[in-house]
Amino acid sequence: MDLEMPVPPWKKQRKPAKARQPLTQEMIVDVAMRILDAEGLDAVSMRRVAQELDTGPASLYAHVENKGELLELLVERAAGGVVVPEPDPDRWMDQMKEIARQIRANLVAHADLAKAAMAGVPTTETAVSITEGMLAIMKAGGIPGQQASWFVDRVFLYINGDAYEGSQWHSMIPEGQDAERFVADYFGGIKSYFGSLPPQRFPHLLDRLEDMFSGADDERFEFGLDLLLRGLSTYRETP
């Protein structure tokens, strides 16, 4: 026998509330990453993530200490796919390049996340493990301890800076406009301006004008990486 009271016809039928899924740190990072990918790093905040999760900011602090830790967790998430090879003395330079390419690709895939990566020294497990792997590879390649340690700092700065600059170009593209067309027009305008400079004052720049505007982003990144590693190799000690 149904003893439940019927809903009066002048009142709206209420749907039963769905049970909330328990909040976890992984859920918080998932939502923050979605916001980052869609709107950029500046849109990520504890309040905004809480709104997306339909909860209050205070409930997030049981899982993430503050925005600083949230950004660190986002960088950690992006670095999670980096594979560090076993050190090979004969391939140490190639192995270092492989790691650098992976880190850059992971940062480029997530808007301007590189800005957060540049904000401090990474201390998460994945970041520290990558550093450990890079030091092991350089040691196997005969690079002295101090030079190897400083190189880790310099190469991360190079990777993060390259990825961040790329994200800034992307943010300049007007909504609905083709990215390649925009970049081509932008640099085409700069090239045209440089080409109009007086040759008596800028003979070397005009002579190298085509070279200055040649090469894709990946080619230029590879050039810089090769430049850094060749310089590092001069410190190599013969076993």
PyMOL commands that set and color helices and strands:
alter all, ss='L'
color gray80, all
select helices_A, chain A and resi 25-39+41-43+46-52+57-60+67-79+89-108+114-117+125-140+145-172+179-195+203-207+209-212+217-233
alter helices_A, ss='H'
color red, helices_A
deselect
rebuild
show_as cartoon
